[in-house]
Amino acid sequence: MKYTETKFDNKTILITGGAGFIGSNLAFYFQKNYPLTNIVIFDSFRNEKYLNNGSLLSLGHYKNLIGFSGDIICGNINNKDDLNRLDTYNFDYIFHQAAISDTRVYNQEIIMQTNVNSFFDILNIAKRDNALLVYASSAATYGSEPSPQTVGKENPENPYGFSKCMMDKIAFRFSGENPDMRIIGLKYFNVFGPGEYFKGKTSSMVIQLGHQILDGNPPRLFHDSNKISRDFIYIQDAIQANIKACASEFNGTYNVGTGISRNFQEISDILQKELGTDLGTEYFSNPYKGYQMNTQADISLTQKNLGFKPNFSLEKGIKAYIPEIFRLHGEDIA
Ligand SMILES: NC(=O)c1ccc[n+]([C@@H]2O[C@H](COP(=O)([O-])OP(=O)(O)OC[C@H]3O[C@@H](n4cnc5c(N)ncnc54)[C@H](O)[C@@H]3O)[C@@H](O)[C@H]2O)c1
């Protein structure tokens, strides 16, 4: 589906983090809808390095890219020599997704290096090539600010949220210093859909609960899950936001959510309805202190400046996702 009139054919597009969830969906969106685009993916892919919380250092996976026919550059965004490999291209658009995307990583050094330091390099590549830059920010920049979360009222409460908040500030300053540049940040809320499976324990609750149900087990939820809610946004709507950002004349950072908050119990109930099961629910105590109880994006500015209009309710998104949840059940994640 083409969301705008932008002519991407024959353009050269860089997608950092293109072996990950959102990046690989972007790559296939262009490959399918604009077959004449030159798509370049830069990603470190997964290696066998683990962080102090037990997560993999990088989550990209070749299986997200089966069928992709553009260029792939395997490189570390923190390494200048790897980034130099991008010098042979002249990019028209850059979608910067590469990051430590796990909100529960507490190694501050590696997060700031990967998410913040490298951003200066990406901004300079965009400046050099006169490319439009869309980068991934996050709802984690808001911490526990009350709903609806509104751009300009950030209060990050973990290193990841802080890193994304710093990216927003750097982008704002860089935009001011380079008024001809087009730089748009997208603060994703909880994105779910095909392509996230290889994020493992950082994938959305939708696929994790879906696979618990397909295992024949009752879905496991925190106590009082009907009081814990998030703004869940289907991947196709996240892609829509990226495409619409390319057609907007307004630099800035924008929330990408549905504007509607849905609770964890609802996800479980919708999944059981779609999968035709009645397994009940297994409740357990929430181990996390300071857990965010509610997120709901204020998308008024996104609607106004980007023309963004989410097409998927939680129900519609889960329904569209079910075949993929079945397909990946039991798939080797390594
Ligand atoms: N999925 C969500 O719900 C969500 C919400 C808010 C923000 N975001 C942001 O959106 C972007 C994409 O998220 P995602 O869900 O696709 O995550 P992801 O982890 O699937 O994708 C990130 C990609 O970056 C790559 N990467 C990590 N470190 C790298 C490095 N040093 N050099 C090169 N590549 C590296 C990984 O291999 C991975 O492919 C991230 O910036 C993330 O922080 C995502």
The ligand as an ORCA input file, in Angstrom:
! r2SCAN-3c Opt
* xyz 0 1
  N       9.585     -2.195     18.637
  C       9.153     -1.259     19.459
  O       8.084     -1.408     20.079
  C       9.930      0.025     19.647
  C       9.420      0.979     20.547
  C      10.138      2.164     20.712
  C      11.300      2.402     19.999
  N      11.787      1.441     19.169
  C      13.035      1.739     18.453
  O      12.858      1.432     17.086
  C      14.070      0.938     16.519
  C      13.835     -0.416     15.917
  O      13.339     -1.270     16.942
  P      13.083     -2.808     16.694
  O      11.926     -3.185     17.523
  O      13.089     -3.080     15.262
  O      14.385     -3.411     17.400
  P      15.414     -4.507     16.898
  O      16.292     -4.802     18.064
  O      14.687     -5.636     16.249
  O      16.235     -3.728     15.771
  C      17.411     -3.005     16.039
  C      18.470     -3.464     15.061
  O      19.657     -2.727     15.327
  C      20.743     -3.607     15.176
  N      21.864     -3.120     15.958
  C      21.978     -3.097     17.310
  N      23.170     -2.607     17.658
  C      23.842     -2.328     16.512
  C      25.114     -1.817     16.221
  N      26.000     -1.504     17.196
  N      25.476     -1.637     14.938
  C      24.631     -1.957     13.920
  N      23.389     -2.458     14.148
  C      23.008     -2.648     15.434
  C      20.245     -4.954     15.675
  O      21.015     -6.044     15.151
  C      18.821     -4.950     15.180
  O      18.720     -5.570     13.927
  C      15.086      0.924     17.649
  O      15.844      2.107     17.573
  C      14.228      0.908     18.893
  O      14.887      1.472     19.992
  C      11.131      0.258     18.967
*
